[in-house]
Amino acid sequence: MEEKTEMQGIVYALAASPVFKRDGVCFAACASGLYRSDDGGLTWRGAYASLSLSAPLATTVVAVSPTFAADRSMFAGVHGAVLRSIDGGQTWDIVALPSPPPQVSFLAVSPDFTRDGMVLAATLEDGVFRSADRGGSWRSSSFGLLDLNVLALAFSPGFAADGTIFVGTDSGIFRSKNGGLAWREVDFPSEFAPVLSLALSPNYDSDGVLFAGTDSCGLFRSGDRGNTWVRLGEGAIAESVNSVLLSPKFPVESDILVLTGETLLVSRDGGLTWSEWKADLDLRGVTSVATPGGLGAGAAGLLGLLDGRVLRI
């Protein structure tokens, strides 16, 4: 297990290149800025050097293009703005969001980004902002969104065909079927909200499976595109579910990983049974997780911690 201690403050989010196994590129967003690693998380360096900042720029979220290896496009969220880079984080444009300056809580890049250039930014108290020009400009995109405290975003893997996006909010879940232009509330029981995390099956277009992690009521699964829900892991998952990650081969490989509180739990049977992930390691203070190598035995994982460290396990 390798660690780096130069970062300061909580690590809010992690993101890795889609070809991480080949290029080893990954990013960590934290209270002291954005950091980049080119060796799979073994060593890190600041990613904002070209901005010549006079003070640390706290960065809450980071996301990379699904075709990052070719287009080098990536995005970072800060208070009141989204930073975009088209050279893998070497240089940046700071694009302000409409006033009053919102706090960016989540960023998601369209699976069809090469064609549509779409990026969505979730905010606390100001709903969703949408860019259709690769992050060059942003407009509010919250029509029909009855709760503007947005905590999670997830594109359908088949977005190019179905135009579907889900958001998790303080009060529940909303869905758009037209690329984020309009939203309707999903029939998710309000007593289980807030919804902190979302994950869609890689085969969502055919199986309609999605997962929702909540603040205090555990993990939920829908097999009919969000119309009905069942709770998973009741008794095993007792704290807030801050992240839900699925095997890239789901449901053929039915692995699910959740970050609940500061504990990582894994299910190898689609959510029926749960155990600690990497139980042989002392993992405390985990705030974010990325599994660019998948969830299988021996796969590498990256963990962000409260104290600013990133662990590679």
C-alpha positions in Angstrom: 0.0 0.0 0.0 1.4 3.4 -1.1 0.6 6.8 0.3 1.3 10.4 -0.3 1.2 13.1 2.3 1.8 16.4 0.5 -1.9 17.2 0.1 -3.7 19.1 2.9 -7.3 18.9 4.0 -10.0 16.4 3.1 -9.9 14.6 -0.2 -13.4 15.2 -1.6 -13.2 13.2 -4.9 -11.1 11.0 -7.1 -11.1 10.4 -10.8 -9.1 8.2 -13.1 -8.3 8.0 -16.7 -10.6 5.5 -18.6 -7.4 3.8 -19.6 -5.8 3.9 -16.2 -4.3 0.4 -16.5 -2.2 1.8 -19.4 -1.5 5.4 -18.5 -1.8 5.5 -14.7 -3.3 8.9 -14.8 -5.6 9.9 -11.9 -6.7 13.1 -10.0 -7.6 14.0 -6.5 -9.8 17.0 -5.6 -9.2 18.3 -2.1 -9.4 21.3 0.2 -5.9 22.4 -0.9 -6.6 22.1 -4.6 -6.4 19.5 -7.4 -3.6 17.0 -7.7 -2.5 14.7 -10.5 -0.6 11.4 -10.6 0.9 9.8 -13.6 2.0 6.6 -11.9 -1.2 5.1 -10.7 -1.4 7.1 -7.5 2.1 6.5 -6.2 3.2 10.1 -6.4 1.3 13.3 -6.8 1.8 16.9 -7.9 -0.3 20.0 -7.9 -2.4 20.4 -11.1 -3.1 24.2 -10.8 0.5 25.4 -11.3 -0.4 27.2 -14.6 -3.0 29.4 -12.7 -0.3 31.0 -10.5 -2.8 31.1 -7.6 -2.1 33.2 -4.5 -4.0 30.9 -2.2 -5.2 27.3 -2.4 -8.3 26.7 -4.5 -10.5 24.2 -2.7 -11.8 21.8 -5.2 -14.8 19.7 -4.4 -15.2 17.5 -7.5 -13.3 16.3 -10.6 -14.4 14.4 -13.7 -12.7 13.3 -16.9 -14.0 12.7 -20.4 -14.9 9.1 -21.3 -12.4 9.6 -24.2 -9.8 11.3 -22.1 -6.9 9.4 -23.7 -7.8 11.1 -27.0 -9.3 14.5 -26.1 -7.6 15.1 -22.8 -10.7 16.9 -21.5 -11.4 17.2 -17.8 -13.4 19.3 -15.4 -13.0 20.4 -11.8 -15.6 22.1 -9.5 -14.9 24.9 -7.1 -17.1 27.5 -5.4 -18.9 29.5 -8.1 -17.1 28.0 -11.1 -16.1 25.0 -13.2 -12.6 24.7 -14.4 -12.0 23.0 -17.7 -8.8 21.6 -19.3 -8.3 20.2 -22.8 -4.7 19.1 -22.2 -5.1 16.7 -19.3 -4.9 19.3 -16.6 -1.8 21.2 -17.7 -3.7 24.4 -18.3 -7.1 25.6 -17.3 -10.0 27.9 -18.1 -12.1 29.1 -15.2 -15.7 29.4 -16.3 -17.9 31.2 -13.8 -21.4 29.9 -13.1 -24.3 32.4 -12.9 -24.5 34.5 -9.7 -25.0 34.1 -6.9 -21.9 31.8 -6.9 -23.1 28.2 -6.3 -21.2 25.4 -4.6 -20.5 22.7 -7.1 -21.4 19.3 -5.5 -21.0 16.9 -8.5 -19.8 16.9 -12.1 -20.8 14.3 -14.8 -19.6 14.1 -18.4 -21.9 12.7 -21.1 -21.0 9.1 -22.3 -21.5 10.6 -25.8 -19.2 13.6 -25.0 -17.3 13.3 -28.3 -20.5 14.1 -30.2 -22.6 16.2 -27.8 -20.0 18.0 -25.7 -22.3 17.8 -22.7 -21.3 18.3 -19.1 -23.6 18.7 -16.1 -22.8 20.4 -12.8 -24.9 19.8 -9.7 -24.9 22.4 -7.0 -26.1 22.9 -3.5 -29.2 25.2 -3.4 -29.0 26.2 -7.1 -30.0 23.0 -9.0 -28.3 21.8 -12.1 -26.2 23.7 -14.7 -25.7 22.3 -18.2 -23.0 22.9 -20.8 -23.4 21.7 -24.3 -20.1 23.2 -25.6 -17.5 21.2 -23.6 -17.7 23.3 -20.6 -17.2 26.6 -22.3 -20.5 28.1 -21.1 -23.2 27.1 -18.6 -26.9 27.6 -18.2 -29.3 26.7 -15.5 -31.1 23.5 -16.4 -33.5 22.9 -13.5 -37.0 23.1 -15.1 -39.2 20.7 -13.1 -36.6 20.1 -10.5 -38.5 20.8 -7.3 -35.5 20.3 -5.0 -32.4 22.5 -5.9 -30.1 20.8 -3.4 -28.5 18.3 -5.8 -26.1 15.8 -4.3 -25.5 13.2 -7.1 -25.7 12.9 -10.9 -25.7 9.9 -13.2 -26.0 9.6 -16.9 -27.5 6.6 -18.6 -24.8 4.5 -20.3 -27.1 4.6 -23.3 -27.6 8.4 -23.1 -27.0 8.9 -26.8 -30.2 7.0 -27.5 -32.4 7.5 -24.4 -31.3 11.0 -23.2 -31.7 9.8 -19.6 -30.1 11.4 -16.5 -30.8 10.9 -12.8 -30.1 13.3 -9.9 -30.2 12.6 -6.2 -31.4 15.5 -4.0 -32.3 16.3 -0.4 -35.9 15.1 -1.0 -35.4 12.2 -3.4 -34.6 11.4 -7.0 -35.5 13.2 -10.3 -35.1 11.9 -13.8 -34.7 13.7 -17.2 -35.4 12.0 -20.5 -34.4 14.9 -22.7 -30.8 15.4 -21.7 -31.4 17.5 -18.6 -33.7 20.1 -20.2 -36.6 19.1 -17.9 -37.0 16.9 -14.8 -39.7 14.8 -13.2 -39.7 13.3 -9.7 -39.1 9.6 -9.5 -41.4 7.6 -7.1 -38.6 7.2 -4.5 -40.0 7.2 -0.9 -39.3 10.6 0.6 -38.7 9.2 4.1 -35.5 7.5 2.8 -34.0 10.8 1.4 -31.6 12.6 1.1 -30.0 10.6 -1.7 -26.2 11.0 -1.7 -25.1 8.7 -4.5 -26.4 7.0 -7.6 -25.1 4.3 -9.9 -26.6 2.8 -13.1 -26.0 -0.6 -14.5 -23.7 -0.6 -17.5 -26.6 -2.4 -19.2 -29.2 0.0 -18.0 -30.7 0.3 -21.5 -31.7 -3.4 -21.3 -32.0 -4.2 -17.6 -33.2 -0.8 -16.1 -31.2 -1.3 -12.9 -30.0 1.6 -10.8 -28.9 2.0 -7.2 -29.4 4.9 -4.8 -27.3 5.5 -1.6 -29.0 7.5 1.1 -28.0 9.6 4.1 -29.4 7.4 6.8 -31.5 4.6 5.3 -28.9 2.5 3.4 -28.8 1.3 -0.2 -31.7 0.9 -2.6 -32.1 -0.9 -5.9 -34.6 -0.4 -8.7 -35.0 -2.9 -11.6 -37.5 -0.9 -13.5 -35.8 2.4 -14.2 -36.7 4.0 -10.9 -40.4 3.2 -10.6 -40.1 0.8 -7.7 -37.4 0.2 -5.1 -36.1 -2.4 -2.6 -33.7 -1.9 0.2 -30.4 -3.9 0.1 -28.1 -4.8 2.9 -30.5 -4.0 5.7 -28.6 -4.6 8.9 -25.2 -4.7 7.2 -25.3 -1.1 5.8 -26.2 1.1 8.8 -24.6 4.5 7.9 -24.7 7.0 5.0 -23.9 5.6 1.6 -21.6 8.2 0.1 -20.5 6.2 -3.0 -21.8 3.3 -5.0 -19.6 1.6 -7.5 -20.5 -1.3 -9.8 -18.3 -3.8 -11.7 -17.8 -2.6 -15.3 -19.1 -6.1 -16.3 -22.3 -5.8 -14.1 -24.5 -7.8 -14.0 -22.4 -10.7 -15.5 -20.1 -9.9 -12.6 -22.5 -8.7 -9.8 -20.0 -6.9 -7.6 -21.1 -3.8 -5.8 -18.9 -1.6 -3.6 -20.2 1.0 -1.2 -18.5 3.6 0.9 -20.7 3.8 4.0 -19.6 6.1 6.7 -15.8 5.4 6.7 -16.2 1.7 5.9 -16.0 0.0 2.5 -18.4 -2.9 2.0 -18.5 -5.2 -1.0 -21.2 -7.5 -2.3 -20.3 -10.3 -4.8 -23.9 -11.3 -5.3 -25.7 -8.2 -6.4 -26.4 -6.9 -2.9 -27.7 -10.0 -1.1 -24.7 -10.4 1.2 -21.9 -8.0 2.3 -18.5 -8.0 3.8 -15.6 -5.6 4.4 -13.6 -4.7 1.3 -9.8 -5.2 1.9 -10.6 -6.3 5.4 -6.9 -7.0 6.1 -6.1 -3.3 5.9 -6.7 -0.6 8.5 -8.8 1.8 6.5 -10.0 4.7 8.6 -11.1 8.2 7.6 -12.0 7.3 4.0 -13.9 10.0 2.2 -13.7 9.0 -1.4 -13.0 6.0 -3.5 -12.1 5.1 -7.1 -11.7 1.6 -8.5 -10.3 2.1 -12.1 -9.2 -1.5 -12.2 -12.7 -2.8 -11.4 -13.7 -4.7 -8.3 -12.2 -8.1 -8.9 -9.6 -9.8 -6.7 -6.3 -8.0 -7.0 -7.8 -4.9 -8.6 -6.1 -1.6 -7.6 -8.1 0.9 -5.7 -7.6 4.6 -4.7 -8.9 5.9 -1.4 -9.0 9.6 -0.4 -8.8 10.3 3.3 -9.9 13.0 5.8 -6.3 14.1 6.4 -5.4 14.8 2.7 -3.7 11.5 1.9 -4.5 9.2 -1.0 -3.9 5.5 -0.5 -3.3 3.1 -3.3 -4.4 -0.4 -2.3 
